[in-house]
């Protein structure tokens, strides 16, 4: 644990959260696949917030292995490409589960597409029960439907399990900016913004279906850099980090 971590008396402000991870987050400096060292570091951060008593669910993408939209653009049938992308998320979920359980964090992988040999099928009440028992739940397989992104799956699952906030991790970006800070040096960071403002300004936070789901169900989103030291811990303890997207500024 970090030597300058918050004192043990600090209490999380959230009881249940859903963390959205991109598949690329598991790659590290690689061009493809899963970097075990990076996966272990992410697992340690997740285990830390779970240890604070925060019921933690995760939705993970599959872009480090297969990206359905890109394959579709090259001529593959979109539905087939999307199903292949869903299978990639299961690979990532199993890698993250292994890293968590090596740290003695009990974890369940739950899939929207049934594959009982490696994971449980998604049953909402069972998933909630796992969370109540202190298990990390990793949702894989997206929504189980083509044409839906992992962002949409994250918003949907967060609403279904009654998460209080959706934590959106970004690689190399510490929140929402007026433009892409990696391309525009004049881009300014936004600390607080509403769902509607994100939609109207077409800011690249998540796809519009996912964002509309969050708006309609009053689900706040915190966007932060996955590489921020103790970032997950700071978020659940209520520290000001990243960008808060909510119904009111």
C-alpha positions, 0 to 999 in steps of 0.5 A: 500500500502507498505510504501516504495513503489516507488514514484508516479512519477515512470512510468511503462515500460510496457503498457500491460502484461500477468501474469501467475499464477499457481493454487497452488498460491491460496492455501497458506498453504492449501493442496487443494483449494483456500485460500481467504486471499492469493487470496486477497493479490494477487489481491491487487498486481494485482490491484496495477499494474493496478492502475499504468496504466498497462493493465493487463491480467492473465492466471491461472492454476488449479493444486490446484483443479485438475491436468489432467496429474496426473489423466492421469498417474493413468489411466484416459483418457488424454483428459477427464482429461485435460478438467477437469483441464480446468474447475478447472481453471475457478473456480480459475478465478472466485475466483480471479475475486471476490477478485479483484472486492472486491477491486473495480478492474473491471475484466472480466473472459474470457473462452476458453470453453463456459460457458456463465452463469459465463464468456464470451467466448474468442473473441480476439478483445473483450478481447483487448477492455476490456484491453483498457478500463482498465479492468483486463482480466482473461483467463480461460479454458487453450487453450480449447484443451487437451494436452496443458498446462496453460503455453502454454495458457499463451504464446498463449494469451500473443501473441494474445493480444500483451502483451509486456512481459509474467510474470511467477510467481513461488512459493518459487523460485526467478527466474531461477537456474542452477538446482532446488535450493530446491534440489541442494544447489550448484544451481546458479541463472541466471539473464539473459538467452535466450529462446534458452539457456533455451531449450538447457539446459532443464531448468524447466521454462515452457513446451517446446511448450510454450517456443517455442511460446515465442521464435518464437514470440520474447516474453520476459519472466520474472520469479520471486517469487510471494511472493516477496514484491511488486514484480509485481510492481517492475517488471513493473517499470523495476526494476531488479528482477527474471530472464529475458528470451529474444532473446538476453542476 
